[in-house]
Amino acid sequence: MIILFPYMARWNSANRSRYYHLFNKIADLGHTVVVVQPPPRDSDETNYIDLPVEHHPNIRLVTVRMPTWLWKHSLPVDKLLKKALYSFGSYVTIRRLVRELRPNFLVLYNLPQYIYTFKIETPVVFDFADDYLAMLQHELNLSEKSAVYRLSSHILEKLVRRSKLVTIVSQRLRDRVRHTNILQLSNGADECLDNHPPTVLHIDRARPVVGYVGAFEYFIDLELMLEAAERLPRFTFILVGAGREFLRIKDSVAHRRLENVILTGAVHHRQAMQFISEMDICLCLFKKGPVADAASPIKLFEYIASGKPVIATRLTETLRIDQELQSLVYADTLEELLNAITWIEEHPEETKQKVARSMEIVRARYSWSTLARQLISRLEEIQ
């Protein structure tokens, strides 16, 4: 099977996305994945922070050329505009690859990619992985009555209608989609994440370690993590990752003189998993809202697959997943977070039992290999 996947980020970026994990596992199964990606550019977004290339023999990368003066220049609402420009600019490349390769499926996942459905007969799979309308509202400060919002909503509906299969990451998003062929496909984690050597930072193990791994973006409650670090100087807090909020958080750490906070910046996924292996407690804290409620956090599954206790925000999808796992400790406020950290520290045996049970569930049902097989199985049914 050949899958054509227009990506809106750099394939070997610091952000190991849902697609990177899924398609690498699909490639492991012997299928060919052709990834179309934009050229590199200077950006604080993890999607564009390139890391050393990891090459899979069944994944072919095609980089679209964009006018340098346009791609490198900073524009108003840069993130959204660059995505739109890239989608239009890559249309000719997508059509050429369709003619040359005759792929079995074209996998799309964002609103500007609607253009790829024009004059292309390849069956479309639309992956509904985020609340795109809510994200658009935040980025552009739109109301639901605005012309841009209404047009985007219309495009989303048309993308769903033109798709042969709609895969959906969370129950919250599934409740909003009408289609005859839906596959709810959660995020997940690799099967074995607990055999990593220590990181190069040589973390002081005399103090308990509380950690976060992921994007530094507006929907993550990074401030709550810093407030907890300020109140708990006897803990080391490690925040692993990068993003548009990184410099602000770095300045805040310096201003507050939080000597117990370590910021690693962008690291390779393998090293991020090494950091998780050195954490005693992991944080999955979001700012409440529609974007967070629709999310299926990859970090949540990676923490649990690594055998770590997790403190999480009460979100729709997180609560749904925990009905099965029954292992999360919840914190929506600073006081709840401080109490949660203390409770985990004071109840090691109960925590260990909960983590062991949920780790087995994640590794069996939410591994990327299992999820990739589910997707391939459904694609083979409709081929």
N, C-alpha and C positions, 0 to 999 in steps of 0.2 A: 504494500500500500504506500502511496506517495501523498504526503500531506503538505500543502503549501500554507505557510504561516507568515503573514505580514506583521512584523513586530514593530512597536512604536518606541522601542528602547534599544540600547546596545545589548547584544546577546550575552557578552561576557562582562557585564557591568557588575557593580557591587550589589545590586538588587537581584538576588536569586529568586525570581518570580515563580508564580504558579506554573507558568508556561515553560520555564527553564527545566523545572523538575519533571513535569509531566512528559514533555517531549523527549527528554533524555531517556526516560524509562520506556517510552514508546520506541525510541531508536534501539534500545537494548533488546526489544522484542523482534528486531529485524526489519522494521519499517523505516522508510526514508522520510525525513522531515527537512523541507527547504525553508529556511528562515530568511526573510527579507528584512534588513535592518537599516536604520538611518546612519549617516556618517557620524564620526565623533564630534563633540563640541564641548566647549567649556560650560560647565553647569554644576550647581550645588546638588542637583538631583542625583540620587543613587542610581537612577536608570542610565545616567550618562558618565558615571565614574568608572572608567575601564580598569579591569584587573587583568592579571596574566591569563592568556587564552587557554581554555580547556577544550580540546577538540574531540568530538565524537565522530567516528568514521561514517555513521549514518545520518549525520546532520550537516547539511550544506548551507553555508552562509553566503548571502548575496547582499552587498552593500549598495544602496541607491546613492547616486551622485546628486548633491544639491548645490545650487549656486553658493559659493563660499561667502560672498558678500552678504547674502541673505541669511545663511545658516549660522554664521559666526556672530552676526550683529544682534545685540539685545533689542527686543521688541516689546511693546506694551502687551500685557498678559502673555508673556513669552511662552510659557509652557503650553497653553492651549493653542496659540497661533502656530507654533512650530509643529505641533501634532497635525494640525489641519494642513499646513503647507507640505509636510512630508507625505501625508496620505494622498494628496493630489499629485505631488511630484513622483510618487512611486507607482502610479496607476499604469503607466506604460510598461514598467518593469514587470508588474504582476501579469498583465495581458501577455507579454512575451513569454514568461515562464509557463503560463497556462497552455499556450500553443506548443511550446517545446517539450514540456514534461508530461502533459495531460494528467495532472494530479487527480487523485480520487476525491479529495475534499479540500476546500478552502476554509480555514479556520479564522474567524474574525472575533474581535472582542471590544471594540470601542466605536463610538458614534461616527467619527470622520471616515471610518472604513466602509461606510455605506456605499461610497463611490465605487468600491471594488465589485459590487453586485451588478454594475451596468455592463451589458454586453459580454458577460462572462457566464458561461453555462455550467461551470464546475459547481457541484453541490456545496452549499454553504453550511458550516456549523458555526453558530453564534454562541460564544461563551459569555454569559452574563455574570461577571466576576465582581462587580462593584456597583454601588448606586451612582451611576454616571450622572444622573440629573442632579442629585444632591451635591455631588462634587463640582459640577458646573455652576450651580447656584453659589457655592462658596467662593470659587475662583473668580467669578465675575460679579458677585454680589447682586444676583438676579432675584426677582420675584417670580412666582409661578404664572403671573399674568403677562410677563414680558414676552415679546415676540421671539427672542432667542430661546427662551425656555420652551415655549410652545412648539417651535420648530424642532428643537432637539427631542422633545417627547414624541413628535410625529416620526422623526427619523428612527428612533428606537423601536417604535411599533412596526415600521416597515422592515427594519432589519430582522425582527423576530418573524414576521410573516414570510420573508424571502428565504428563511433558513429551513433546511431539511431536518436539522436537529438543533435544539437549544439546550445547552448545558448550563446549569445554574449552581452557584457556589453556596447559597444559603437559603433556608426556608423563607426568610423575610422577602427575598427577591422572587422566589418561586411563586409566592402568593400574588405577585403583581403581573405574572405572565400568563397569557393564554396561547397555548400551542398544543398540537396533537402529539408531538414527540419531544418530551422533556426528560432529561437525565439530571438529577441533582447530584453534582459531583463536588464534594467538599474539597478543601485543601488538606494537606497531610504533611508527612515527614518521612525521611528515609528510615529504613528498618533498624539500622544499628548506628547509634549516635553516642555510645557510652564508652568507646575505647580510644578516645583521643588523648594524646600526650599533653603535658602542661603547656601553657602559652608562653611566649617569650617575655611576658611582663613579670613572671615569677611573683604572682600575687601573694601577699603576706597572709598565710593561712591562720595566723594568730587571731584574726578577726573574722567573724562570719561575713559571707559575701552575698549581697543582694544584687541582682543583675537584670538588665534589659538588653535584648537584641532586636534590631529592626530599624525602620525608617525614622528619621527625625523630621516629622511632618506635623501639620496643624491638628490632625485628628488623634495624635498620641499625647497623653497627659504627662509630658516630660517635667513640667513644673511640679506636679505632685510628687514625682520621684525625688526632685531636688529638695523639696520641703521635708520629705521623710529623712533624707540624708542629713539635713541640718539638725533634725531632732534626734538622730541616732548616730552620733559620732563614733560609737564603738563598732559600727558595721562599715564594711567597705562597699561602696556602690559602684558597679561597673556598667556604663552605658555604651553599648557597642553598636556602631553604625554611623550614618551620615544622612544629610538631607538639608532642606531649605532652612530648618530651624537650628542647625548645628551651631553656627556662629553665635546665635543669640544665647543658646544654652551654655556654650563655652564661656561667653562673657558673664553670664549669671553665676556660673561656678566660681569664676575668679572674683567677682564682686562680693559674693558671700563668703569667700575664703573657705570653700568646702574641700579641705585636704583629704577627705575620705571618698571623694568622687574621682573616678578614672573615666576619661573619655578616650576611646580608642580611634575614633574616626572610621572611615570605610575600611573594611578588611575582607579578605576572601571568605567565602562561605565556610570553607573547611576550618579556618581559624575562628570564625564566629562560633562554630560548634565546639571548638576547644574552650572558648571562654565559657560557654554554657556548662561544660563539664566541670568547671571550677566554681560554679555558683552553688550556693546553698539554698537560695530562694530566687525564683524567677518572676518577673513582673510582666503582666499583659494588661496595661492600663491605657484606656482610651478616653477621649473627651466625648461625652454622650451626645448622640445626634444620629441622623439617618445614615450618614456614611459609616459610622462605627457599628450601628445596629445591623447593617447588612453584611458586615465583614465576617469572614471565616479566617481568623488570624493564623497564618502559617507558624508564627512563633509559638503559639499555644501548643500545637502538635509537636513541634521540635523540642520544646521544654519537656513535655510529658514523655516523649519517646526517649529522651535522655535521662529519665528517671528523676526529675526534679519537681518539688512542690511549686505550685503556681498560685499567685495572687492575681485576680482578674477583676475587671470592671463588670458590673451586671449589664450585659447587653443581650439583645434578643437571641442571636445565634449562639453566643457563648453559653447562655443558660440552657438552650436546647441541647447543645453538645454535652453539657455536664449532666443532663438527665441520664445519659448513658455512662459517663465517666465517674460521676459522683466523687470528684476529688478536689475541685477548685475551692479556694478560699477567696471570699469576695471583699472588695474595698472600693467604695465610691468617693470616700472623703479621706482627709489626712488622718483623722482619728481612727477610722476603720483600718487604714493601711498600717498604722503603727500597731494597732491591736492584732492585726493579722500576722505581721512579722513576729510579734512576741508569742502569739499562740503557736505558730509553727515551731519556733525555737523551743518552746516549753513542752511540746507534745511530739517528740521525735518518733516514737513507735507507732502511734496512730497515723502520723503523717506518712511514715514509711509504708504502711500497709495500703493506704489509699493510693499512693503513688505507684506501687507495684501493680495493683489491680488495673489502674487506668493506663499504665504503660503497656500492659499486655493487649488491652483493647485497641490502643492507637497503633501499635505495631502490626496487629492482625487486620484491622479494618480501615485504617487511615494511612497506610503506607503508600508512597507514591507509586510503587509497583502495582499494588492492588487497584488503585484509582486508574492507572494507565490501562490495565487489563479491562476494567469496566468500560472505559471509553472506547477501546478498540473493539470490544465485543458488540457494543451498540452500533458502531460504525459499520462493522461487518454485516449486521442485520439489515441495514438500510442501503448498503452498497448496490 
